[in-house]
Amino acid sequence: MSASPTVTALYLDHHRWLHAWLRRKLGCPHQAADLTQDTFVRLLGCRDIGLLHEPRAYLMTLAQRVLFSFWRRRDLENAWLEALAQQPESYAPSAEDYALVREAIETLDRLLDGLPRRARQVFLMNRLEEMTHGEIAQAVGVSLATVERDMKLALSHCWLASLDAGSTELRR
Amino acid sequence: MNARQLDPIAEAAIDWLVRLDSGNASVADRAAFAR
C-alpha cells in the first residue's frame, strides 16, 4: 500500500516526536517503535487528514488509543499466563494453541466490553465453567430469572458487538 | 452498552440459546427446538 503524500509528510515531520513520546510512556524503544508504526497505520485509515490543524494532537489521540489497546492486550496476556502457571507442569500449549487462545481471549474481551459486571460474570460462568443457571444463581446470590436475564443481555450484547465489528471490517 | 435493537429472528435465536444452555433444558425443550 502506498501512503498518501499527506501521511508521508506527517510521518516525516512527526515520526521522531511520536516515537519519543511513546518511549517515555513505555520505557522501551522497541515497543515504542512498534506502536509508532501502528499509529501511522491507523492514520492511513483516517479520512480528512489533509485538514488537520493540530497534527500532533491528532497523532497523540491515535497513539493513546493504540497504547490503551496494547496495555489491555498485555493485561489479558498476563492473566492468561498466570492461569497457565496454575496448571500442571505437563500442560504446555504449543505456540499455535497459545496464539489461538490469546486471540480468543482478546475477541471475548472486545465483545464483552461495556457489559455490566454481573452479566459478564454470569455469562463466563455459564460458557467457560459450564455452570447451570441454577448453580450460577446460587453462586452469585441472585434469582434464576436474573441469571436468565443476564444471559440474554450478554448474548444480545455479543451478537450486536459482532455485527458492529463486521461492519467496521467492511468499512476498512 | 450497545443501544441497538435486536431483530426478531436474532432475539428468538438468543432466547433458544438461553433456554437450551440453562442446564435444565428438558427433552421436550430440545424436541421443540428441533421442530
Backbone of each chain as ProteinMPNN parsed JSONL, in Angstrom:
{"seq_chain_A": "MSASPTVTALYLDHHRWLHAWLRRKLGCPHQAADLTQDTFVRLLGCRDIGLLHEPRAYLMTLAQRVLFSFWRRRDLENAWLEALAQQPESYAPSAEDYALVREAIETLDRLLDGLPRRARQVFLMNRLEEMTHGEIAQAVGVSLATVERDMKLALSHCWLASLDAGSTELRR", "coords_chain_A": {"N_chain_A": [[0.845, -1.187, 0.0], [0.638, 2.211, -0.904], [1.492, 5.181, 0.724], [-0.437, 8.17, 1.204], [0.508, 11.477, 0.041], [0.095, 13.224, 2.176], [0.099, 11.634, 4.476], [2.669, 10.696, 4.304], [4.063, 13.08, 4.626], [3.278, 13.75, 7.228], [4.399, 11.628, 8.56], [7.133, 12.007, 8.128], [7.487, 14.484, 9.358], [6.649, 14.123, 12.018], [7.261, 11.642, 13.066], [9.586, 11.079, 14.611], [9.149, 12.63, 16.908], [6.751, 11.441, 17.855], [7.625, 8.847, 18.373], [9.415, 9.36, 20.448], [7.647, 10.306, 22.38], [6.05, 8.057, 22.858], [8.017, 6.347, 23.763], [8.665, 7.454, 26.187], [6.31, 6.915, 27.549], [6.273, 4.118, 27.573], [8.796, 3.214, 28.211], [10.453, 1.658, 26.714], [12.335, 1.4, 23.856], [11.943, -0.296, 21.662], [9.327, -1.351, 21.796], [8.065, 1.082, 21.67], [8.749, 1.855, 19.093], [7.327, -0.057, 17.615], [4.665, 0.609, 18.299], [4.56, 3.176, 17.36], [4.673, 2.755, 14.634], [2.244, 1.333, 14.407], [0.469, 3.371, 15.019], [0.764, 5.108, 12.832], [-0.132, 3.411, 10.86], [-2.797, 3.235, 11.566], [-3.466, 5.831, 10.992], [-3.48, 5.811, 8.252], [-5.97, 4.791, 7.707], [-7.676, 6.831, 8.29], [-9.953, 9.484, 7.526], [-9.914, 12.667, 5.828], [-7.452, 13.714, 6.679], [-5.917, 15.6, 5.577], [-6.89, 17.98, 6.405], [-6.036, 18.612, 8.889], [-5.525, 20.66, 11.694], [-4.112, 20.574, 14.0], [-1.84, 18.549, 13.985], [-0.168, 17.086, 15.708], [-1.642, 16.842, 18.054], [-3.719, 15.301, 17.108], [-2.334, 12.997, 16.278], [-1.403, 12.201, 18.755], [-3.771, 11.515, 20.05], [-4.58, 9.32, 18.52], [-2.381, 7.678, 19.05], [-2.682, 7.285, 21.78], [-4.935, 5.67, 21.868], [-3.911, 3.416, 20.586], [-2.004, 2.773, 22.459], [-3.576, 2.174, 24.754], [-4.914, -0.093, 23.823], [-2.736, -1.755, 23.536], [-1.836, -1.979, 26.231], [-4.067, -3.165, 27.332], [-4.142, -5.621, 25.963], [-1.757, -6.633, 26.924], [-2.334, -6.887, 29.664], [-4.344, -8.832, 29.53], [-2.878, -10.949, 28.473], [-1.048, -11.376, 30.522], [-2.802, -12.217, 32.526], [-3.672, -14.589, 31.421], [-1.235, -15.985, 31.338], [-0.796, -16.223, 34.063], [-2.928, -17.873, 34.719], [-2.159, -20.118, 33.298], [0.105, -20.823, 34.711], [-0.964, -21.973, 36.918], [-1.688, -24.436, 36.089], [-1.026, -28.023, 35.772], [2.45, -29.049, 35.384], [2.775, -30.606, 33.161], [1.066, -29.645, 31.323], [1.446, -27.91, 28.576], [0.884, -25.607, 26.299], [1.099, -25.546, 22.699], [2.878, -23.276, 20.506], [1.111, -22.468, 18.576], [-1.414, -23.091, 19.672], [-1.261, -21.396, 21.836], [-1.279, -18.892, 20.593], [-3.819, -19.0, 19.429], [-5.504, -19.155, 21.668], [-4.891, -16.75, 22.902], [-5.825, -14.961, 21.004], [-8.532, -15.63, 21.054], [-9.21, -14.876, 23.661], [-8.804, -12.129, 23.516], [-10.733, -11.44, 21.625], [-13.081, -12.172, 22.955], [-12.929, -10.465, 25.131], [-13.227, -8.027, 23.82], [-15.803, -8.299, 22.769], [-17.324, -8.451, 25.068], [-16.952, -6.054, 26.212], [-18.158, -3.231, 27.902], [-20.39, -4.404, 28.899], [-22.505, -4.874, 31.766], [-20.968, -5.683, 34.907], [-21.976, -7.934, 36.422], [-23.514, -9.341, 34.554], [-21.545, -10.062, 32.745], [-20.012, -11.735, 34.344], [-21.86, -13.773, 34.916], [-22.313, -14.776, 32.34], [-19.723, -15.756, 31.656], [-19.396, -17.714, 33.594], [-21.322, -19.538, 32.814], [-20.542, -20.169, 30.145], [-17.753, -20.723, 30.136], [-17.182, -22.131, 32.488], [-19.136, -23.914, 32.442], [-21.395, -23.922, 34.103], [-24.682, -24.475, 35.379], [-27.74, -22.538, 35.095], [-29.023, -22.528, 37.556], [-26.948, -23.192, 39.328], [-25.328, -20.987, 38.966], [-26.998, -18.935, 39.858], [-27.116, -19.536, 42.562], [-24.396, -19.29, 43.274], [-23.851, -16.605, 42.715], [-25.783, -15.327, 44.091], [-28.306, -14.461, 43.281], [-31.613, -14.402, 41.737], [-33.046, -17.078, 39.726], [-34.377, -16.053, 37.526], [-33.059, -13.649, 37.196], [-30.514, -14.502, 36.437], [-31.146, -15.65, 33.963], [-31.99, -13.373, 32.615], [-29.624, -11.892, 32.604], [-28.027, -13.568, 31.058], [-29.323, -13.445, 28.608], [-28.991, -10.759, 28.072], [-26.186, -10.636, 27.858], [-25.653, -12.342, 25.668], [-27.073, -11.019, 23.665], [-25.686, -8.625, 23.631], [-23.139, -9.511, 22.784], [-23.791, -10.468, 20.258], [-24.667, -8.129, 18.926], [-22.328, -6.643, 19.155], [-20.634, -8.167, 17.593], [-21.779, -7.784, 15.118], [-21.274, -5.071, 14.798], [-18.484, -5.158, 14.73], [-18.117, -6.563, 12.38], [-19.174, -4.783, 10.477], [-17.375, -2.726, 10.788], [-15.056, -3.928, 9.835], [-15.774, -4.182, 7.169], [-15.829, -1.551, 6.385], [-13.175, -0.902, 6.282]], "CA_chain_A": [[0.0, 0.0, 0.0], [1.438, 3.419, -0.918], [0.905, 6.196, 1.6], [-0.742, 9.426, 0.524], [1.539, 12.483, 0.333], [-0.143, 13.829, 3.481], [0.586, 10.715, 5.51], [4.134, 10.705, 4.195], [4.549, 14.334, 5.234], [3.078, 13.641, 8.678], [5.387, 10.654, 9.049], [8.461, 12.646, 8.118], [7.527, 15.619, 10.305], [6.284, 13.85, 13.419], [7.601, 10.285, 13.489], [10.59, 11.081, 15.681], [8.489, 13.171, 18.104], [5.797, 10.455, 18.371], [8.405, 7.746, 18.928], [9.949, 9.814, 21.752], [6.507, 10.381, 23.315], [5.684, 6.683, 23.224], [9.128, 5.75, 24.525], [8.517, 7.942, 27.576], [5.167, 6.217, 28.159], [6.51, 2.68, 27.659], [10.12, 2.925, 28.748], [11.135, 0.673, 25.867], [12.395, 1.951, 22.495], [11.465, -1.249, 20.651], [7.854, -1.316, 21.827], [7.667, 2.421, 21.196], [8.869, 1.846, 17.627], [6.185, -0.84, 17.085], [3.405, 1.348, 18.454], [4.618, 4.343, 16.462], [4.248, 2.239, 13.322], [0.805, 1.034, 14.49], [-0.266, 4.64, 14.988], [0.733, 5.617, 11.453], [-1.002, 2.509, 10.089], [-4.174, 3.709, 11.833], [-3.632, 7.104, 10.297], [-3.798, 5.507, 6.846], [-7.401, 4.523, 7.593], [-8.464, 8.005, 8.68], [-10.345, 10.4, 6.448], [-9.747, 14.12, 6.014], [-6.26, 14.088, 7.451], [-5.329, 16.784, 4.946], [-7.456, 19.194, 7.007], [-5.64, 18.687, 10.3], [-4.916, 21.903, 12.155], [-3.194, 20.231, 15.084], [-1.481, 17.157, 13.673], [0.411, 16.356, 16.853], [-2.738, 16.491, 18.966], [-4.447, 14.201, 16.468], [-1.479, 11.808, 16.366], [-1.343, 11.77, 20.156], [-5.04, 10.84, 20.348], [-4.492, 7.987, 17.905], [-1.357, 6.898, 19.755], [-3.231, 6.885, 23.084], [-5.808, 4.509, 21.631], [-3.017, 2.281, 20.322], [-1.363, 2.457, 23.736], [-4.557, 1.51, 25.619], [-5.109, -1.448, 23.283], [-1.516, -2.512, 23.852], [-1.847, -2.29, 27.665], [-5.167, -4.113, 27.583], [-3.675, -6.929, 25.474], [-0.715, -7.116, 27.84], [-3.011, -7.331, 30.895], [-5.009, -10.106, 29.243], [-1.85, -11.977, 28.313], [-0.516, -11.685, 31.854], [-3.816, -13.012, 33.239], [-3.638, -15.923, 30.797], [-0.001, -16.642, 31.787], [-0.992, -16.596, 35.468], [-3.815, -19.047, 34.728], [-1.352, -21.243, 32.822], [1.044, -21.208, 35.762], [-1.702, -22.791, 37.895], [-1.922, -25.747, 35.501], [0.078, -28.967, 35.987], [3.597, -28.767, 34.513], [2.669, -31.38, 31.912], [0.226, -28.899, 30.378], [2.225, -26.841, 27.922], [0.3, -25.403, 24.973], [2.013, -25.245, 21.602], [2.868, -21.853, 20.132], [-0.111, -22.225, 17.799], [-2.524, -23.05, 20.638], [-1.077, -20.177, 22.636], [-1.742, -17.751, 19.774], [-5.273, -19.119, 19.254], [-6.168, -18.801, 22.933], [-4.724, -15.315, 23.109], [-6.743, -14.268, 20.091], [-9.897, -15.861, 21.546], [-9.398, -14.05, 24.861], [-8.923, -10.731, 23.087], [-12.037, -11.289, 20.966], [-14.102, -12.227, 24.01], [-12.815, -9.213, 25.897], [-13.782, -6.944, 22.991], [-17.251, -8.489, 22.652], [-17.994, -8.234, 26.359], [-16.66, -4.693, 26.679], [-19.343, -2.383, 28.076], [-21.468, -5.162, 29.539], [-22.424, -4.776, 33.231], [-20.061, -6.667, 35.505], [-22.633, -9.19, 36.81], [-23.907, -10.072, 33.343], [-20.312, -10.651, 32.206], [-19.647, -12.84, 35.237], [-22.833, -14.85, 34.694], [-22.05, -15.333, 31.011], [-18.48, -16.536, 31.671], [-19.624, -18.913, 34.42], [-22.093, -20.479, 32.0], [-19.845, -20.588, 28.932], [-16.403, -21.262, 30.356], [-17.155, -23.094, 33.585], [-20.251, -24.823, 32.163], [-22.32, -23.986, 35.244], [-26.092, -24.302, 35.026], [-28.305, -21.28, 35.6], [-29.303, -22.715, 38.979], [-25.673, -23.117, 40.057], [-24.863, -19.587, 38.903], [-27.876, -18.143, 40.735], [-26.691, -19.8, 43.941], [-23.041, -18.753, 43.491], [-23.838, -15.133, 42.638], [-26.736, -14.825, 45.075], [-29.436, -13.794, 42.611], [-32.658, -15.358, 41.357], [-32.898, -17.757, 38.432], [-34.849, -15.134, 36.477], [-31.999, -12.652, 36.982], [-29.463, -15.165, 35.635], [-31.638, -15.767, 32.579], [-31.99, -12.025, 32.04], [-28.22, -11.534, 32.363], [-27.536, -14.38, 29.929], [-29.897, -12.887, 27.382], [-28.326, -9.467, 27.871], [-24.806, -10.881, 27.416], [-25.684, -12.895, 24.304], [-27.512, -9.938, 22.764], [-24.572, -7.672, 23.552], [-22.093, -10.141, 21.944], [-24.29, -10.524, 18.884], [-24.627, -6.771, 18.353], [-20.919, -6.231, 19.043], [-20.034, -8.875, 16.445], [-22.273, -7.092, 13.917], [-20.514, -3.812, 14.7], [-17.114, -5.489, 14.318], [-18.194, -6.944, 10.963], [-19.365, -3.605, 9.638], [-16.125, -1.974, 10.835], [-14.136, -4.596, 8.909], [-16.191, -3.881, 5.785], [-15.52, -0.161, 6.063], [-11.73, -0.708, 6.127]], "C_chain_A": [[0.893, 1.254, 0.0], [0.727, 4.496, -0.095], [0.614, 7.457, 0.798], [0.347, 10.439, 0.872], [1.369, 13.075, 1.726], [0.39, 12.937, 4.597], [2.111, 10.694, 5.496], [4.708, 11.948, 4.877], [4.417, 14.271, 6.757], [4.127, 12.707, 9.282], [6.751, 11.325, 9.167], [8.57, 13.727, 9.187], [7.402, 15.201, 11.767], [6.686, 12.466, 13.933], [8.542, 10.286, 14.697], [9.969, 11.573, 16.995], [7.549, 12.117, 18.728], [6.534, 9.273, 19.01], [8.936, 8.124, 20.313], [8.827, 9.851, 22.799], [6.112, 8.982, 23.805], [6.786, 6.014, 24.058], [9.045, 6.205, 25.983], [7.39, 7.198, 28.285], [5.515, 4.761, 28.473], [7.839, 2.32, 28.314], [10.894, 1.917, 27.919], [11.147, 1.184, 24.415], [11.825, 1.013, 21.429], [9.941, -1.278, 20.603], [7.35, 0.029, 21.314], [7.724, 2.472, 19.671], [7.688, 1.094, 17.002], [4.894, -0.027, 17.142], [3.387, 2.627, 17.615], [4.159, 3.903, 15.063], [2.742, 1.963, 13.309], [-0.032, 2.313, 14.388], [-0.347, 5.175, 13.559], [-0.096, 4.708, 10.544], [-2.459, 2.911, 10.302], [-4.463, 4.999, 11.074], [-4.012, 6.883, 8.827], [-5.295, 5.291, 6.643], [-8.275, 5.727, 7.917], [-8.769, 8.891, 7.48], [-9.977, 11.835, 6.813], [-8.499, 14.499, 6.784], [-5.547, 15.282, 6.822], [-5.796, 18.079, 5.606], [-7.004, 19.403, 8.452], [-4.992, 20.024, 10.637], [-3.861, 21.628, 13.221], [-2.744, 18.786, 14.9], [-0.926, 16.388, 14.865], [-0.662, 15.962, 17.87], [-3.51, 15.297, 18.412], [-3.644, 12.898, 16.583], [-1.428, 11.282, 17.798], [-2.627, 11.039, 20.555], [-5.031, 9.425, 19.77], [-3.527, 7.099, 18.683], [-1.862, 6.448, 21.124], [-4.147, 5.673, 22.934], [-4.966, 3.253, 21.394], [-2.383, 1.811, 21.635], [-2.331, 1.718, 24.671], [-4.813, 0.084, 25.136], [-3.922, -2.335, 23.645], [-1.519, -2.924, 25.32], [-2.915, -3.325, 27.991], [-4.754, -5.526, 27.155], [-2.638, -7.506, 26.428], [-1.321, -7.613, 29.149], [-3.67, -8.693, 30.69], [-3.989, -11.237, 29.134], [-1.266, -12.369, 29.664], [-1.495, -12.543, 32.651], [-3.818, -14.45, 32.722], [-2.387, -16.675, 31.258], [-0.121, -17.067, 33.253], [-1.876, -17.839, 35.572], [-3.046, -20.284, 34.28], [-0.43, -21.772, 33.921], [0.369, -22.082, 36.825], [-1.924, -24.217, 37.385], [-0.766, -26.699, 35.852], [1.203, -28.711, 34.985], [3.498, -29.477, 33.173], [1.851, -30.635, 30.863], [1.024, -27.739, 29.802], [1.675, -26.654, 26.51], [1.364, -25.104, 23.921], [1.927, -23.747, 21.288], [1.585, -21.516, 19.381], [-1.326, -22.129, 18.737], [-2.478, -21.756, 21.45], [-1.639, -18.971, 21.876], [-3.262, -17.779, 19.622], [-6.016, -18.697, 20.519], [-6.069, -17.303, 23.181], [-5.694, -14.515, 22.237], [-8.189, -14.408, 20.577], [-10.189, -14.989, 22.762], [-9.602, -12.588, 24.468], [-10.28, -10.467, 22.431], [-13.147, -11.238, 22.004], [-14.102, -10.928, 24.812], [-13.453, -8.053, 25.13], [-15.307, -7.05, 22.929], [-17.978, -8.147, 23.946], [-17.782, -6.824, 26.901], [-17.954, -3.871, 26.781], [-20.51, -3.101, 28.734], [-21.361, -5.001, 31.061], [-21.671, -5.973, 33.826], [-20.749, -8.009, 35.815], [-23.03, -10.017, 35.589], [-22.692, -10.754, 32.714], [-19.911, -11.875, 33.032], [-20.559, -14.047, 35.004], [-22.555, -15.557, 33.362], [-20.808, -16.234, 31.03], [-18.627, -17.795, 32.522], [-20.356, -19.982, 33.609], [-21.262, -21.037, 30.851], [-18.499, -21.256, 29.196], [-16.386, -22.338, 31.439], [-18.312, -24.077, 33.49], [-21.18, -25.001, 33.362], [-23.753, -23.796, 34.746], [-26.587, -22.965, 35.583], [-28.567, -21.358, 37.111], [-28.034, -22.581, 39.816], [-25.159, -21.672, 40.097], [-25.68, -18.72, 39.861], [-27.435, -18.293, 42.194], [-25.329, -19.143, 44.225], [-23.04, -17.225, 43.56], [-24.788, -14.528, 43.678], [-27.856, -14.016, 44.448], [-30.468, -14.853, 42.223], [-32.35, -15.979, 39.993], [-33.301, -16.817, 37.285], [-33.788, -14.078, 36.166], [-30.875, -13.247, 36.14], [-29.908, -15.255, 34.179], [-31.62, -14.396, 31.882], [-30.555, -11.593, 31.711], [-27.662, -12.303, 31.169], [-28.058, -13.813, 28.615], [-29.227, -11.552, 27.047], [-26.924, -9.679, 27.291], [-24.784, -11.407, 25.973], [-26.103, -11.821, 23.293], [-26.368, -8.952, 22.538], [-23.477, -8.224, 22.628], [-22.531, -10.141, 20.481], [-24.201, -9.153, 18.213], [-23.185, -6.283, 18.192], [-20.255, -6.917, 17.854], [-20.525, -8.258, 15.143], [-21.502, -5.797, 13.693], [-19.105, -4.085, 14.185], [-17.091, -5.835, 12.832], [-18.327, -5.736, 10.068], [-18.115, -2.725, 9.65], [-15.12, -2.574, 9.868], [-14.468, -4.226, 7.467], [-15.809, -2.46, 5.383], [-14.039, 0.055, 5.814], [-11.298, -0.874, 4.679]], "O_chain_A": [[1.808, 1.352, 0.817], [-0.483, 4.689, -0.21], [1.318, 7.775, -0.16], [1.036, 10.285, 1.881], [2.353, 13.395, 2.392], [1.038, 13.405, 5.533], [2.756, 10.675, 6.545], [5.7, 11.877, 5.602], [5.319, 14.683, 7.486], [4.666, 12.961, 10.36], [7.427, 11.213, 10.189], [9.605, 13.871, 9.839], [7.974, 15.839, 12.651], [6.475, 12.154, 15.105], [8.312, 9.578, 15.677], [10.225, 11.01, 18.06], [7.539, 11.918, 19.943], [6.122, 8.764, 20.053], [8.912, 7.311, 21.237], [9.032, 9.476, 23.953], [5.875, 8.76, 24.993], [6.503, 5.213, 24.948], [9.322, 5.431, 26.899], [7.493, 6.885, 29.472], [5.108, 4.229, 29.506], [7.982, 1.246, 28.899], [11.897, 1.376, 28.385], [10.089, 1.378, 23.818], [11.29, 1.467, 20.418], [9.337, -1.236, 19.531], [6.34, 0.103, 20.615], [6.853, 3.062, 19.032], [7.119, 1.533, 16.003], [4.131, 0.027, 16.177], [2.324, 3.098, 17.211], [3.37, 4.583, 14.407], [2.045, 2.301, 12.352], [-1.092, 2.334, 13.762], [-1.402, 5.639, 13.125], [-0.693, 5.174, 9.574], [-3.256, 2.931, 9.363], [-5.57, 5.215, 10.582], [-4.763, 7.662, 8.242], [-5.832, 5.562, 5.569], [-9.5, 5.641, 7.825], [-7.967, 9.028, 6.556], [-9.758, 12.155, 7.981], [-8.492, 15.515, 7.48], [-4.684, 15.9, 7.446], [-5.199, 19.138, 5.409], [-7.529, 20.268, 9.153], [-4.053, 20.467, 9.975], [-2.862, 22.338, 13.335], [-3.229, 17.895, 15.597], [-1.179, 15.193, 15.018], [-0.6, 14.889, 18.47], [-3.903, 14.399, 19.156], [-4.182, 11.847, 16.931], [-1.412, 10.072, 18.025], [-2.583, 10.063, 21.304], [-5.42, 8.464, 20.434], [-3.809, 5.929, 18.943], [-1.518, 5.36, 21.585], [-4.137, 4.766, 23.766], [-5.26, 2.18, 21.92], [-2.246, 0.613, 21.882], [-1.943, 0.74, 25.31], [-4.917, -0.838, 25.944], [-4.08, -3.501, 24.009], [-1.239, -4.08, 25.637], [-2.709, -4.229, 28.801], [-4.98, -6.497, 27.876], [-2.632, -8.705, 26.708], [-0.889, -8.631, 29.69], [-3.578, -9.582, 31.536], [-4.209, -12.339, 29.637], [-1.02, -13.547, 29.925], [-1.095, -13.47, 33.356], [-3.949, -15.4, 33.493], [-2.458, -17.871, 31.539], [0.377, -18.122, 33.645], [-1.629, -18.733, 36.382], [-3.252, -21.374, 34.815], [-0.209, -22.976, 34.052], [1.033, -22.833, 37.538], [-2.301, -25.102, 38.153], [0.332, -26.254, 36.187], [0.961, -28.223, 33.881], [4.056, -29.023, 32.174], [1.923, -30.939, 29.673], [1.243, -26.724, 30.462], [1.967, -27.454, 25.621], [2.392, -24.493, 24.212], [1.02, -23.052, 21.747], [1.038, -20.422, 19.525], [-2.149, -21.222, 18.62], [-3.498, -21.119, 21.71], [-2.367, -18.148, 22.431], [-3.919, -16.74, 19.675], [-7.017, -17.983, 20.46], [-7.03, -16.666, 23.612], [-6.294, -13.535, 22.676], [-8.97, -13.457, 20.527], [-11.278, -14.43, 22.885], [-10.462, -11.9, 25.018], [-10.896, -9.423, 22.644], [-14.034, -10.386, 21.948], [-15.156, -10.375, 25.124], [-14.132, -7.208, 25.714], [-16.016, -6.048, 23.022], [-19.092, -7.625, 23.931], [-18.359, -6.447, 27.921], [-18.745, -3.834, 25.838], [-21.509, -2.474, 29.087], [-20.254, -4.992, 31.599], [-21.733, -7.095, 33.322], [-20.208, -9.076, 35.525], [-22.9, -11.241, 35.589], [-22.788, -11.875, 32.213], [-19.524, -12.91, 32.489], [-20.097, -15.184, 34.909], [-22.564, -16.786, 33.284], [-20.832, -17.339, 30.489], [-18.042, -18.83, 32.203], [-20.051, -21.171, 33.704], [-21.272, -22.244, 30.607], [-18.152, -22.243, 28.548], [-15.667, -23.331, 31.327], [-18.462, -24.959, 34.335], [-21.689, -26.095, 33.606], [-23.997, -23.043, 33.803], [-25.937, -22.348, 36.428], [-28.361, -20.389, 37.842], [-28.034, -21.945, 40.87], [-24.633, -21.205, 41.107], [-25.134, -17.884, 40.579], [-27.388, -17.324, 42.951], [-25.133, -18.523, 45.27], [-22.319, -16.629, 44.361], [-24.627, -13.38, 44.092], [-28.303, -13.015, 45.007], [-30.224, -16.051, 42.364], [-31.523, -15.484, 39.227], [-32.665, -16.786, 36.232], [-33.635, -13.663, 35.018], [-30.345, -12.59, 35.245], [-29.13, -14.968, 33.269], [-31.276, -14.292, 30.705], [-30.308, -10.999, 30.661], [-26.912, -11.75, 30.365], [-27.322, -13.716, 27.633], [-28.938, -11.261, 25.887], [-26.522, -8.991, 26.353], [-23.977, -10.957, 25.159], [-25.545, -11.736, 22.199], [-26.117, -8.507, 21.418], [-22.948, -7.495, 21.789], [-21.74, -9.849, 19.583], [-23.724, -9.03, 17.085], [-22.858, -5.6, 17.222], [-19.412, -6.322, 17.183], [-19.779, -8.209, 14.165], [-21.126, -5.463, 12.569], [-18.588, -3.364, 13.331], [-16.168, -5.455, 12.112], [-17.681, -5.654, 9.023], [-17.814, -2.057, 8.661], [-14.416, -1.85, 9.163], [-13.577, -3.988, 6.651], [-15.507, -2.186, 4.222], [-13.653, 1.058, 5.212], [-10.114, -0.744, 4.369]]}, "seq_chain_B": "MNARQLDPIAEAAIDWLVRLDSGNASVADRAAFAR", "coords_chain_B": {"N_chain_B": [[-22.811, -0.08, 26.961], [-24.529, -1.66, 24.28], [-26.685, 0.125, 22.296], [-28.289, -0.605, 20.241], [-31.086, -2.297, 18.664], [-32.205, -5.685, 18.766], [-32.96, -7.776, 15.952], [-36.091, -9.51, 15.305], [-35.671, -12.237, 14.672], [-33.034, -12.794, 15.496], [-33.387, -12.288, 18.204], [-35.183, -14.317, 18.908], [-33.548, -16.527, 18.426], [-31.585, -16.129, 20.363], [-33.103, -16.363, 22.675], [-33.648, -19.081, 22.525], [-31.049, -20.097, 22.795], [-30.448, -19.338, 25.425], [-32.344, -20.823, 26.793], [-31.76, -23.506, 26.04], [-29.147, -23.816, 26.934], [-29.309, -23.638, 29.63], [-28.892, -25.591, 31.421], [-30.938, -26.891, 32.448], [-32.563, -27.759, 30.478], [-35.144, -29.642, 29.04], [-35.987, -32.851, 27.516], [-38.218, -32.375, 26.043], [-37.94, -29.635, 25.544], [-35.729, -29.669, 23.831], [-36.742, -31.136, 21.743], [-38.752, -29.435, 20.899], [-37.209, -27.335, 19.992], [-35.896, -28.57, 17.852], [-37.971, -28.853, 16.092]], "CA_chain_B": [[-23.834, -0.999, 26.478], [-24.928, -1.434, 22.901], [-28.051, 0.643, 22.329], [-29.06, -1.071, 19.089], [-32.122, -3.295, 18.945], [-32.087, -6.975, 18.067], [-34.083, -8.082, 15.073], [-36.886, -10.558, 15.96], [-35.102, -13.58, 14.471], [-31.879, -12.913, 16.399], [-33.899, -12.357, 19.577], [-35.727, -15.671, 19.119], [-32.407, -17.451, 18.491], [-30.932, -15.94, 21.665], [-33.996, -16.973, 23.676], [-33.416, -20.531, 22.469], [-29.719, -20.375, 23.367], [-30.549, -19.207, 26.885], [-33.161, -21.943, 27.293], [-31.094, -24.796, 25.84], [-27.883, -23.872, 27.683], [-29.57, -23.301, 31.038], [-28.546, -26.722, 32.275], [-32.197, -27.514, 32.871], [-33.411, -27.993, 29.302], [-35.7, -30.998, 29.031], [-36.086, -33.489, 26.2], [-39.302, -31.67, 25.339], [-37.375, -28.37, 25.046], [-34.857, -29.946, 22.684], [-37.615, -31.56, 20.648], [-39.429, -28.226, 20.411], [-36.213, -26.583, 19.227], [-35.63, -29.3, 16.606], [-39.105, -28.649, 15.179]], "C_chain_B": [[-24.214, -0.646, 25.05], [-26.404, -1.048, 22.861], [-28.898, 0.134, 21.167], [-30.052, -2.16, 19.494], [-31.827, -4.575, 18.167], [-33.231, -7.114, 17.08], [-34.81, -9.299, 15.655], [-36.298, -11.962, 15.813], [-33.908, -13.797, 15.406], [-32.359, -13.043, 17.841], [-34.462, -13.75, 19.883], [-34.594, -16.68, 19.251], [-31.721, -17.357, 19.85], [-31.799, -16.523, 22.787], [-33.801, -18.495, 23.712], [-32.077, -20.903, 23.105], [-29.766, -20.347, 24.891], [-31.265, -20.439, 27.45], [-32.403, -23.274, 27.207], [-29.802, -24.931, 26.644], [-28.069, -23.567, 29.164], [-29.089, -24.392, 31.983], [-29.784, -27.441, 32.754], [-33.108, -27.81, 31.685], [-33.875, -29.455, 29.287], [-35.662, -31.571, 27.612], [-37.145, -32.772, 25.37], [-38.809, -30.333, 24.776], [-36.562, -28.616, 23.779], [-35.688, -30.383, 21.479], [-38.322, -30.341, 20.044], [-38.472, -27.399, 19.56], [-35.985, -27.245, 17.864], [-36.755, -29.095, 15.593], [-39.043, -27.249, 14.583]], "O_chain_B": [[-24.218, 0.523, 24.664], [-27.265, -1.794, 23.328], [-30.096, 0.408, 21.111], [-29.888, -2.84, 20.506], [-31.277, -4.546, 17.066], [-34.337, -6.635, 17.328], [-34.213, -10.052, 16.424], [-36.412, -12.783, 16.723], [-33.785, -14.851, 16.031], [-31.8, -13.821, 18.614], [-34.249, -14.293, 20.966], [-34.658, -17.583, 20.085], [-31.324, -18.371, 20.423], [-31.279, -17.108, 23.737], [-33.79, -19.111, 24.778], [-31.974, -21.879, 23.848], [-29.203, -21.213, 25.56], [-30.843, -21.016, 28.452], [-32.395, -24.063, 28.152], [-29.405, -26.042, 26.996], [-27.104, -23.273, 29.869], [-28.901, -24.163, 33.178], [-29.691, -28.487, 33.397], [-34.295, -28.081, 31.867], [-33.084, -30.374, 29.497], [-35.348, -30.874, 26.648], [-36.993, -32.587, 24.163], [-39.199, -29.935, 23.678], [-36.678, -27.889, 22.793], [-35.374, -30.04, 20.339], [-38.466, -30.237, 18.825], [-38.863, -26.832, 18.54], [-35.892, -26.561, 16.845], [-36.528, -29.155, 14.385], [-39.907, -26.877, 13.788]]}, "name": "protein", "num_of_chains": 2, "seq": "MSASPTVTALYLDHHRWLHAWLRRKLGCPHQAADLTQDTFVRLLGCRDIGLLHEPRAYLMTLAQRVLFSFWRRRDLENAWLEALAQQPESYAPSAEDYALVREAIETLDRLLDGLPRRARQVFLMNRLEEMTHGEIAQAVGVSLATVERDMKLALSHCWLASLDAGSTELRRMNARQLDPIAEAAIDWLVRLDSGNASVADRAAFAR"}
